[in-house]
Amino acid sequence: MDIKEYFTRISYRGSYSKPDLATLTDIFQHHIRAVPFENLSIHCGESIELDLEATYNKIVRKKRGGWCMENNYLLSWVLQTLGYDVTLLGSKVYVPEYDAYAEEIDHLLLKVVLDDKPYIVDGGFGMAYQIWQPMELISGPDQPQTPGVFRFLEESGVWYLEKVKRKQWVPNQSVSTSHNVEKEVCRRVYLFTLQPRDIEEFRACNAHLQTAPDSLFVTKSICSLQTADGIRALVGWKLTEIKYNYKDNMDLVEIRILADKEIEETLKEKFNITLDKKFVPVNRSRLSLF
């Protein structure tokens, strides 16, 4: 594994001699705009390995994306290689369908300490809840970013991440998002504690999420990528492109349903992904990812 090869993959040409917040933010933003959040392996008959070299090979050499346990595990290696103080954390993602958090940890994120200040770095959540900058781990204050206003709330050692949403303008209402999206002003994203985790603790979760019949990742094929001013996502056959803060605190949401013959070309053009095996799109869950 070679850090310079990784930087070529994410088109990062900046300095990395000093492990400071500016460098961390720059590398992080290049990563989320180059490496998709995706679970396409599951829908190509491939397994997702929780192995650093396999992940490096997949994301850096094959120019694929990955889910949280791939993106953030790779990022932890990158940041540790550059001299950052990095700790793996586990979180439980909020599921709006059930108005509840997952029972077991099902998401990997990173804590990075800079000048005695802790930050959360999470390059593996994807969709419209992907943070664009490292967030200072402090309870209460709003931390505005281009995708929206994020904040942490802490209660008895448990930390909660939430995002305040903007209104959405969807010109093509015939293929609009789910019925409750318009009413939702604030979305809980996940909860976590500061207990350090080892990658081995995510093995069961990594296996469960790609095999359980009711897993979101089994019931939906997902590929999302952050752009300079928004996000694009292919969920099943639905291609959604969002331009953040298009006008008057409103996001522009454009939706198109693709034909089977358009899928492969769209993955290549919009996400720079070429798959080795036959991909079968899936969208059985009604859960909204926006």
N, C-alpha and C positions, 0 to 999 in steps of 0.2 A: 504494500500500500504506500502511496506516494502523495504527500500533501500538495505538491505542485500539479499533479494529475487531477486531483480533486478541484483545485482552483481553476484549471482549464475547463473542467466539466461545468462549473457554475459561472464561468466567464468573469472571474474575479481577478483584477489586475492591480489592486491596491497594495499598500504596505501591510505587512503582518509581523513586523519586528517587535511591536509594542502591544502587549495584551491589555488594551484599554476598551472603554465602552464604545468609542467611535468605530474602532476596528471590528469589534464584536457585532455591532449593529449592521455595518456594511457587509460583512461576510454572511450574516444571517439573512439579510434582504436578498442578496444574490442567490442564496440557497433556495429560498421559497419561490423565487421567480424562475428558477431553472429546473428544480426537482419537483415533479408533481406529487401530490398526495394521491395515492392510487392503490387499489386492491385487485388489479386486473389479473394477477397471477392465479387467484382463486377461481376465476372464470375462464382460465386457459388450461386448467388441469395441472397447474404447477403448485408446489408447496412453498410457503414463505418461511425461510430459515432464519432462526435467531442466532446468526453467526456473523461476526463483524466482517470477515473476509468475503463471505458470500454476499453480504449487503453491499460492501464496497464494489465488488465485481458487478453486481446488478445495477447499482445507481451510477457509479462513475464510468465503468467500461461499457456497459450495455445501454447506458443513457435512459434507464428506466426511472420510475419513482418508487414510492413505498409508503407504508403506513407509519404510525407513530414509532413503533418499535424498530423500524428500519431508519427512518429519517433522523430521529433523535439519538439513536445509538451511534450512527455515523457522525452526527454533529458532536457528540461527546468526545469521540476519538479526535476529530479535527481540533476542537477547542483545547483538549488536554495536550495535544501535540504542540500547540502554539503557546502553552504555558498558563492556560486559564485554570482556575480552581472550580472544578465541575463535580456535581453530585447528581446521581440519578434519583428521581422521585417517581412515585406511582400515584395515579389519580383515578377517581371513579367518575365516569362521564354521566351527565344529566340526560335522561331520556324523556322528552316532552310527552310522548305517547302515554307514559305511565306516571308522569309527574313525580319522578323518583330518580335517585342516582343508582348506578350499578352497585350490586352487592359486593363484588370483589374488584380489586384494581384492574382496570382494563385500558389504561393509557399511560404511556411513559413520557415524562417531561424532564427538563434539566433545571437545576439551580446553579447559578454561576455567581461567585462572590468576587466583587471588584472593589478595592479600597474599603474593605470591611462592610460593603453594602451588598445585600443579596438581591439577585435578579432572577426572574423566571424566563427561561429561553425554551420556546416550544415551536419547533419547525415541523411538527407532524400532526397538526389537528386538521388542517385543510379547510376546504369549503369557505363559507362566509364568516367562520369563527376563528380563522387563523390570525394570530397576532402578527403585526408587521415589525415590531421592535421589541427588544428585551424589555420586560416590565419590572419595575422596582417592586420588591416584595414588601409592600406596605399596606396596611388595612385602611380602607375608607376612601382616599382621594381618587377622583376620576383621572384616568390616564388616556387622554384622547389620542387616537391614531387614525390614519386614513380610513380603515374599515369601519370605524365607529368608536364609541367611548367604552373602554374596558376598565374594570376595577376589581380589586381584591377585597374581600371581607373576611375577617378572622374571628372565630368564635371557639373558645376553649381548645386552642391548638389545631383546629381544623380551618383550612383556608378555602374560600369559595371564589371562583372566577366567574364574572358575569359580563355581558356585553349589552350596552344600550343601543338599540337599533334605530335606524332612520326609517322614514317612510319609503315605500317603493313605488316606482312608476313602471307598470308592466303594460307596454303598448299592445301586446298580443294576449289579451285576456282569455282567449279560448283554450290556451294551454297553461293557464296560470298556476301559481303555487297553491299549496294546501289552504283550506278555508280559514285556518286560525292564524295564518302568518300576518295578516293585516292588523289583527288586534294585539299582536305581541309587541310590546314596547321594549321589554328587557328579557334577555334569554340567559338563564343559568347555563354555564358551560361545563364545569366540573368542580369537584372538591378534591383536596389533597392534604396530606400532612407533610412535615419536613423530615420524616423518618427516611434516612438514606436507604436506597435499594440496591440490590445487586441484579445484574441482568438475568441471572438464573431464576429470580423470582417472577419473571415475566413469561417463562416457558409454557406454563399451563394456560395462561391467558392467550398467548400467541397461537397455541394449538386450538383452543376452544373457539376463538373468534373466526377461524377459517374453516371450521367443521360443523359447529352447532347449527341445526336447521333454522333456529330463530335469530341467529346472529345477523346484525345489520349488514355485515360484510359478505354474508352468504346470500342474503335476500336482495342486495343491491350491488351492481357493479359501479364503481366510483372512480373518477379521475378528475382531479381539480388542480388548477395552477393559478397562483397569484400573478397578476400582471402589473404594469406600471401604475395603472389607475383603478384596478378592480380585480376581478376574478373571472375565470371561465371554468365550467365544470360540465362533464359528461356523466350523467347518472342514468344507467340503462340506455335508452335511445334519446333521452332529453338533453339537449345542449343548452345550457344557461350561461349567458354572459352578463356580468354586472359591472357597471361603471359607478364607482363610489362618489357620493356627493355631487351628482350630476348637476343639480340645481336646487337651491333653497332647502338644504338639508334633506335631499331626496336622492335615492339611488335609482339609476336606470337599469331595469331588468329585462333583457331580451331573451326569449325562449323559442327554441325550434325543435321539433321532433324529427329525428333523422331516419332515413331508410337504412336497411341493413347494409346496402352497398356503399353508403357514405361513411360508415363507422371507421373503417381502417384509414381512409384518407384524412378524416377529421382528427383522429389520434395523432397522425403524423404532422399535419399542418398546425393544429392548435396546441398540441402538447409535446411535440417532438418525440413521440413514442412509436417505435416499430416493434411489434410483438413476434416472437418466434413461433408461437403455437396459435391454433384457431381460438378466437375469442368469441364467447357467447354472452351478449349483453343480458342483464337481469335487472328488473326493478319491481320486486314483489311487495316491498314494504311501503306503507303509506306515510312513514315518518318523514317530515320535512327537514332538509339539511340546510335550509336558509332561514 
